[in-house]
Amino acid sequence: MADPVDTHVGMRIGQRRREVGLSRRALGELVGIGLKQINKYETAVNRVSAGRLFDIAAVLRVSPAFFFDGFSEDGAGGRGRRAGIEDAQPSGSRREVRTLVDSYHTLAPEIRGRFLRLVRAIADNG
């Protein structure tokens, strides 16, 4: 049975990988490991080392802390539990901001600039 924190981290790796539109194979190539190893991380068959998690975070353009967001302790010997979907997501406007920021970082740099100008223009006229 996989440790709950490993399951949560693997789930978050897969979630972010899909958000940025990468296949497991592509993520593995960018990190320097194979498709099977990415699969094992995402399914918590293997633990992700701190160094490897740092590399994955860099490729997926998030902080390593992103992979632990939504994970909470259950008090059982310092081990955590996998949070439910409601626990893993920020509520209300925080969720909207997180979604917007995550989406923004998937855009090409030249599009980001145009998008930012559009948002500022809308805010100035709103």
Disulfide bonds with the S-S distance in Angstrom:
none
